[in-house]
């Protein structure tokens, strides 16, 4: 089971992307817990779940260094979601990005 957390400003815009990523995971028989939270809810969610990767929506990508510093001890990779994939709500490509980050951590 892979746990993928998406982070955005309010947790709303990424919810559609989460749905598309879940469909992509199902079609590839990948067990994944994919969810979206607002930037202010990250710590609370990290305390409750073992997250494998944290992906930042374009509107909060400026926080990448802050999250990397916070998560380096936990060995959780952090990256920004590709703007094009995000704009097109390409769940398959974003899932692929997430899985590659987990594999290479």
TIVO-2410 file (N, C-alpha, C; in nm, 3 decimals):
# residues 105
REC num residu      c1      c2      c3 atome chaine
REC   1      X   0.084  -0.119   0.000     N      A
REC   1      X   0.000   0.000   0.000    CA      A
REC   1      X   0.088   0.124   0.000     C      A
REC   2      X   0.067   0.209  -0.099     N      A
REC   2      X   0.140   0.336  -0.109    CA      A
REC   2      X   0.050   0.447  -0.057     C      A
REC   3      X   0.107   0.535   0.024     N      A
REC   3      X   0.031   0.648   0.077    CA      A
REC   3      X   0.087   0.776   0.016     C      A
REC   4      X   0.000   0.845  -0.060     N      A
REC   4      X   0.041   0.964  -0.133    CA      A
REC   4      X  -0.041   1.083  -0.085     C      A
REC   5      X   0.028   1.184  -0.032     N      A
REC   5      X  -0.040   1.304   0.015    CA      A
REC   5      X  -0.016   1.418  -0.084     C      A
REC   6      X  -0.126   1.478  -0.130     N      A
REC   6      X  -0.118   1.597  -0.214    CA      A
REC   6      X  -0.148   1.717  -0.126     C      A
REC   7      X  -0.074   1.823  -0.146     N      A
REC   7      X  -0.092   1.944  -0.065    CA      A
REC   7      X  -0.122   2.062  -0.156     C      A
REC   8      X  -0.225   2.138  -0.119     N      A
REC   8      X  -0.254   2.261  -0.193    CA      A
REC   8      X  -0.298   2.367  -0.093     C      A
REC   9      X  -0.342   2.480  -0.143     N      A
REC   9      X  -0.379   2.591  -0.054    CA      A
REC   9      X  -0.494   2.552   0.039     C      A
REC  10      X  -0.604   2.507  -0.020     N      A
REC  10      X  -0.722   2.477   0.062    CA      A
REC  10      X  -0.761   2.329   0.060     C      A
REC  11      X  -0.693   2.248  -0.019     N      A
REC  11      X  -0.727   2.106  -0.027    CA      A
REC  11      X  -0.842   2.078  -0.122     C      A
REC  12      X  -0.890   2.182  -0.192     N      A
REC  12      X  -1.006   2.165  -0.279    CA      A
REC  12      X  -0.965   2.131  -0.423     C      A
REC  13      X  -0.877   2.211  -0.480     N      A
REC  13      X  -0.844   2.193  -0.621    CA      A
REC  13      X  -0.778   2.059  -0.649     C      A
REC  14      X  -0.708   2.005  -0.551     N      A
REC  14      X  -0.641   1.877  -0.573    CA      A
REC  14      X  -0.736   1.758  -0.557     C      A
REC  15      X  -0.856   1.780  -0.505     N      A
REC  15      X  -0.945   1.665  -0.482    CA      A
REC  15      X  -0.986   1.598  -0.614     C      A
REC  16      X  -1.002   1.675  -0.721     N      A
REC  16      X  -1.032   1.616  -0.852    CA      A
REC  16      X  -0.913   1.533  -0.900     C      A
REC  17      X  -0.792   1.585  -0.878     N      A
REC  17      X  -0.672   1.512  -0.917    CA      A
REC  17      X  -0.660   1.382  -0.838     C      A
REC  18      X  -0.695   1.385  -0.711     N      A
REC  18      X  -0.692   1.264  -0.627    CA      A
REC  18      X  -0.782   1.157  -0.689     C      A
REC  19      X  -0.903   1.196  -0.729     N      A
REC  19      X  -0.998   1.103  -0.790    CA      A
REC  19      X  -0.938   1.040  -0.915     C      A
REC  20      X  -0.875   1.123  -0.998     N      A
REC  20      X  -0.816   1.072  -1.122    CA      A
REC  20      X  -0.696   0.982  -1.094     C      A
REC  21      X  -0.619   1.015  -0.991     N      A
REC  21      X  -0.505   0.930  -0.953    CA      A
REC  21      X  -0.554   0.796  -0.899     C      A
REC  22      X  -0.661   0.797  -0.821     N      A
REC  22      X  -0.717   0.673  -0.766    CA      A
REC  22      X  -0.764   0.582  -0.880     C      A
REC  23      X  -0.829   0.641  -0.980     N      A
REC  23      X  -0.874   0.561  -1.096    CA      A
REC  23      X  -0.754   0.501  -1.168     C      A
REC  24      X  -0.649   0.580  -1.185     N      A
REC  24      X  -0.528   0.531  -1.252    CA      A
REC  24      X  -0.465   0.417  -1.172     C      A
REC  25      X  -0.460   0.432  -1.040     N      A
REC  25      X  -0.403   0.328  -0.954    CA      A
REC  25      X  -0.485   0.199  -0.964     C      A
REC  26      X  -0.618   0.212  -0.960     N      A
REC  26      X  -0.705   0.095  -0.971    CA      A
REC  26      X  -0.683   0.023  -1.104     C      A
REC  27      X  -0.674   0.099  -1.212     N      A
REC  27      X  -0.658   0.037  -1.344    CA      A
REC  27      X  -0.523  -0.034  -1.357     C      A
REC  28      X  -0.425   0.006  -1.273     N      A
REC  28      X  -0.293  -0.059  -1.276    CA      A
REC  28      X  -0.276  -0.158  -1.161     C      A
REC  29      X  -0.386  -0.186  -1.089     N      A
REC  29      X  -0.383  -0.276  -0.974    CA      A
REC  29      X  -0.279  -0.235  -0.869     C      A
REC  30      X  -0.272  -0.105  -0.844     N      A
REC  30      X  -0.181  -0.053  -0.742    CA      A
REC  30      X  -0.265  -0.014  -0.621     C      A
REC  31      X  -0.228  -0.070  -0.505     N      A
REC  31      X  -0.299  -0.033  -0.382    CA      A
REC  31      X  -0.243   0.099  -0.333     C      A
REC  32      X  -0.327   0.201  -0.329     N      A
REC  32      X  -0.279   0.332  -0.290    CA      A
REC  32      X  -0.383   0.408  -0.209     C      A
REC  33      X  -0.334   0.476  -0.107     N      A
REC  33      X  -0.417   0.568  -0.028    CA      A
REC  33      X  -0.373   0.706  -0.074     C      A
REC  34      X  -0.456   0.771  -0.155     N      A
REC  34      X  -0.422   0.901  -0.211    CA      A
REC  34      X  -0.521   1.003  -0.155     C      A
REC  35      X  -0.469   1.109  -0.096     N      A
REC  35      X  -0.558   1.209  -0.037    CA      A
REC  35      X  -0.496   1.348  -0.047     C      A
REC  36      X  -0.583   1.448  -0.038     N      A
REC  36      X  -0.540   1.587  -0.047    CA      A
REC  36      X  -0.570   1.661   0.082     C      A
REC  37      X  -0.477   1.747   0.121     N      A
REC  37      X  -0.496   1.830   0.240    CA      A
REC  37      X  -0.447   1.971   0.209     C      A
REC  38      X  -0.489   2.064   0.292     N      A
REC  38      X  -0.437   2.199   0.279    CA      A
REC  38      X  -0.300   2.203   0.347     C      A
REC  39      X  -0.220   2.303   0.311     N      A
REC  39      X  -0.085   2.314   0.367    CA      A
REC  39      X  -0.089   2.320   0.520     C      A
REC  40      X  -0.192   2.380   0.576     N      A
REC  40      X  -0.201   2.392   0.722    CA      A
REC  40      X  -0.236   2.260   0.790     C      A
REC  41      X  -0.280   2.160   0.714     N      A
REC  41      X  -0.317   2.031   0.773    CA      A
REC  41      X  -0.210   1.923   0.759     C      A
REC  42      X  -0.097   1.957   0.699     N      A
REC  42      X   0.007   1.857   0.672    CA      A
REC  42      X   0.057   1.791   0.800     C      A
REC  43      X   0.097   1.872   0.899     N      A
REC  43      X   0.154   1.816   1.022    CA      A
REC  43      X   0.057   1.721   1.091     C      A
REC  44      X  -0.067   1.762   1.098     N      A
REC  44      X  -0.172   1.682   1.161    CA      A
REC  44      X  -0.186   1.546   1.091     C      A
REC  45      X  -0.182   1.546   0.959     N      A
REC  45      X  -0.195   1.422   0.882    CA      A
REC  45      X  -0.071   1.335   0.892     C      A
REC  46      X   0.047   1.397   0.897     N      A
REC  46      X   0.170   1.320   0.911    CA      A
REC  46      X   0.175   1.250   1.046     C      A
REC  47      X   0.113   1.309   1.146     N      A
REC  47      X   0.110   1.249   1.279    CA      A
REC  47      X   0.020   1.125   1.281     C      A
REC  48      X  -0.081   1.123   1.192     N      A
REC  48      X  -0.178   1.013   1.189    CA      A
REC  48      X  -0.144   0.902   1.090     C      A
REC  49      X  -0.072   0.936   0.984     N      A
REC  49      X  -0.047   0.839   0.876    CA      A
REC  49      X   0.101   0.828   0.842     C      A
REC  50      X   0.139   0.710   0.796     N      A
REC  50      X   0.274   0.691   0.741    CA      A
REC  50      X   0.266   0.723   0.593     C      A
REC  51      X   0.316   0.839   0.555     N      A
REC  51      X   0.307   0.886   0.418    CA      A
REC  51      X   0.435   0.846   0.344     C      A
REC  52      X   0.418   0.795   0.220     N      A
REC  52      X   0.533   0.754   0.139    CA      A
REC  52      X   0.588   0.868   0.055     C      A
REC  53      X   0.503   0.961   0.016     N      A
REC  53      X   0.547   1.073  -0.067    CA      A
REC  53      X   0.452   1.191  -0.048     C      A
REC  54      X   0.507   1.312  -0.058     N      A
REC  54      X   0.427   1.433  -0.044    CA      A
REC  54      X   0.443   1.514  -0.173     C      A
REC  55      X   0.333   1.541  -0.241     N      A
REC  55      X   0.336   1.617  -0.365    CA      A
REC  55      X   0.267   1.752  -0.344     C      A
REC  56      X   0.332   1.857  -0.389     N      A
REC  56      X   0.279   1.992  -0.371    CA      A
REC  56      X   0.211   2.043  -0.498     C      A
REC  57      X   0.093   2.096  -0.481     N      A
REC  57      X   0.023   2.160  -0.592    CA      A
REC  57      X   0.098   2.287  -0.631     C      A
REC  58      X   0.077   2.334  -0.755     N      A
REC  58      X   0.150   2.453  -0.803    CA      A
REC  58      X   0.135   2.575  -0.712     C      A
REC  59      X   0.018   2.590  -0.649     N      A
REC  59      X  -0.003   2.709  -0.567    CA      A
REC  59      X   0.076   2.709  -0.436     C      A
REC  60      X   0.133   2.595  -0.397     N      A
REC  60      X   0.214   2.590  -0.274    CA      A
REC  60      X   0.356   2.538  -0.299     C      A
REC  61      X   0.398   2.534  -0.425     N      A
REC  61      X   0.531   2.478  -0.454    CA      A
REC  61      X   0.643   2.561  -0.389     C      A
REC  62      X   0.614   2.687  -0.359     N      A
REC  62      X   0.714   2.771  -0.292    CA      A
REC  62      X   0.749   2.717  -0.152     C      A
REC  63      X   0.668   2.626  -0.099     N      A
REC  63      X   0.691   2.569   0.034    CA      A
REC  63      X   0.776   2.442   0.030     C      A
REC  64      X   0.825   2.406  -0.088     N      A
REC  64      X   0.897   2.279  -0.104    CA      A
REC  64      X   1.015   2.266  -0.008     C      A
REC  65      X   1.101   2.367  -0.002     N      A
REC  65      X   1.219   2.360   0.085    CA      A
REC  65      X   1.179   2.343   0.232     C      A
REC  66      X   1.075   2.412   0.271     N      A
REC  66      X   1.025   2.403   0.409    CA      A
REC  66      X   0.982   2.259   0.441     C      A
REC  67      X   0.907   2.196   0.349     N      A
REC  67      X   0.861   2.059   0.372    CA      A
REC  67      X   0.977   1.959   0.365     C      A
REC  68      X   1.072   1.982   0.273     N      A
REC  68      X   1.187   1.892   0.262    CA      A
REC  68      X   1.265   1.891   0.393     C      A
REC  69      X   1.286   2.009   0.450     N      A
REC  69      X   1.359   2.021   0.576    CA      A
REC  69      X   1.285   1.948   0.688     C      A
REC  70      X   1.154   1.968   0.692     N      A
REC  70      X   1.070   1.906   0.795    CA      A
REC  70      X   1.066   1.753   0.784     C      A
REC  71      X   1.074   1.702   0.661     N      A
REC  71      X   1.055   1.558   0.638    CA      A
REC  71      X   1.184   1.480   0.613     C      A
REC  72      X   1.298   1.547   0.614     N      A
REC  72      X   1.422   1.475   0.582    CA      A
REC  72      X   1.451   1.361   0.680     C      A
REC  73      X   1.418   1.379   0.808     N      A
REC  73      X   1.441   1.274   0.908    CA      A
REC  73      X   1.350   1.154   0.884     C      A
REC  74      X   1.235   1.177   0.826     N      A
REC  74      X   1.137   1.070   0.803    CA      A
REC  74      X   1.158   1.000   0.669     C      A
REC  75      X   1.254   1.050   0.589     N      A
REC  75      X   1.282   0.992   0.457    CA      A
REC  75      X   1.158   0.989   0.367     C      A
REC  76      X   1.083   1.101   0.368     N      A
REC  76      X   0.965   1.114   0.282    CA      A
REC  76      X   1.001   1.210   0.170     C      A
REC  77      X   1.001   1.161   0.045     N      A
REC  77      X   1.032   1.253  -0.066    CA      A
REC  77      X   0.924   1.358  -0.086     C      A
REC  78      X   0.968   1.478  -0.124     N      A
REC  78      X   0.877   1.591  -0.148    CA      A
REC  78      X   0.907   1.645  -0.287     C      A
REC  79      X   0.803   1.671  -0.365     N      A
REC  79      X   0.823   1.733  -0.495    CA      A
REC  79      X   0.699   1.811  -0.533     C      A
REC  80      X   0.717   1.900  -0.632     N      A
REC  80      X   0.604   1.976  -0.685    CA      A
REC  80      X   0.542   1.894  -0.798     C      A
REC  81      X   0.411   1.903  -0.809     N      A
REC  81      X   0.342   1.836  -0.918    CA      A
REC  81      X   0.372   1.914  -1.047     C      A
REC  82      X   0.406   1.843  -1.151     N      A
REC  82      X   0.431   1.904  -1.282    CA      A
REC  82      X   0.312   1.992  -1.319     C      A
REC  83      X   0.340   2.118  -1.354     N      A
REC  83      X   0.233   2.216  -1.383    CA      A
REC  83      X   0.141   2.169  -1.495     C      A
REC  84      X   0.200   2.110  -1.598     N      A
REC  84      X   0.121   2.065  -1.713    CA      A
REC  84      X   0.028   1.951  -1.671     C      A
REC  85      X   0.081   1.855  -1.595     N      A
REC  85      X   0.000   1.742  -1.550    CA      A
REC  85      X  -0.112   1.792  -1.459     C      A
REC  86      X  -0.077   1.889  -1.374     N      A
REC  86      X  -0.177   1.944  -1.281    CA      A
REC  86      X  -0.287   2.016  -1.359     C      A
REC  87      X  -0.246   2.100  -1.453     N      A
REC  87      X  -0.341   2.177  -1.532    CA      A
REC  87      X  -0.436   2.089  -1.611     C      A
REC  88      X  -0.383   1.976  -1.659     N      A
REC  88      X  -0.465   1.884  -1.737    CA      A
REC  88      X  -0.533   1.779  -1.649     C      A
REC  89      X  -0.508   1.787  -1.517     N      A
REC  89      X  -0.561   1.689  -1.422    CA      A
REC  89      X  -0.528   1.547  -1.469     C      A
REC  90      X  -0.400   1.527  -1.506     N      A
REC  90      X  -0.354   1.398  -1.557    CA      A
REC  90      X  -0.313   1.309  -1.439     C      A
REC  91      X  -0.412   1.239  -1.385     N      A
REC  91      X  -0.389   1.154  -1.268    CA      A
REC  91      X  -0.288   1.044  -1.293     C      A
REC  92      X  -0.286   0.991  -1.414     N      A
REC  92      X  -0.194   0.882  -1.446    CA      A
REC  92      X  -0.049   0.928  -1.436     C      A
REC  93      X  -0.020   1.045  -1.494     N      A
REC  93      X   0.117   1.098  -1.492    CA      A
REC  93      X   0.161   1.140  -1.351     C      A
REC  94      X   0.070   1.200  -1.275     N      A
REC  94      X   0.104   1.242  -1.139    CA      A
REC  94      X   0.128   1.118  -1.052     C      A
REC  95      X   0.047   1.014  -1.071     N      A
REC  95      X   0.067   0.888  -0.999    CA      A
REC  95      X   0.204   0.830  -1.034     C      A
REC  96      X   0.238   0.834  -1.162     N      A
REC  96      X   0.369   0.785  -1.207    CA      A
REC  96      X   0.482   0.863  -1.139     C      A
REC  97      X   0.469   0.994  -1.132     N      A
REC  97      X   0.567   1.079  -1.064    CA      A
REC  97      X   0.583   1.034  -0.918     C      A
REC  98      X   0.469   1.017  -0.851     N      A
REC  98      X   0.470   0.979  -0.709    CA      A
REC  98      X   0.538   0.843  -0.688     C      A
REC  99      X   0.504   0.746  -0.771     N      A
REC  99      X   0.561   0.612  -0.757    CA      A
REC  99      X   0.712   0.613  -0.784     C      A
REC 100      X   0.756   0.694  -0.880     N      A
REC 100      X   0.899   0.705  -0.907    CA      A
REC 100      X   0.974   0.766  -0.788     C      A
REC 101      X   0.914   0.866  -0.725     N      A
REC 101      X   0.977   0.928  -0.606    CA      A
REC 101      X   0.988   0.827  -0.492     C      A
REC 102      X   0.883   0.745  -0.474     N      A
REC 102      X   0.887   0.644  -0.368    CA      A
REC 102      X   0.995   0.541  -0.398     C      A
REC 103      X   1.001   0.498  -0.522     N      A
REC 103      X   1.098   0.395  -0.563    CA      A
REC 103      X   1.242   0.443  -0.546     C      A
REC 104      X   1.265   0.573  -0.572     N      A
REC 104      X   1.401   0.626  -0.571    CA      A
REC 104      X   1.444   0.689  -0.439     C      A
REC 105      X   1.360   0.680  -0.335     N      A
REC 105      X   1.396   0.750  -0.210    CA      A
REC 105      X   1.508   0.680  -0.136     C      A
***
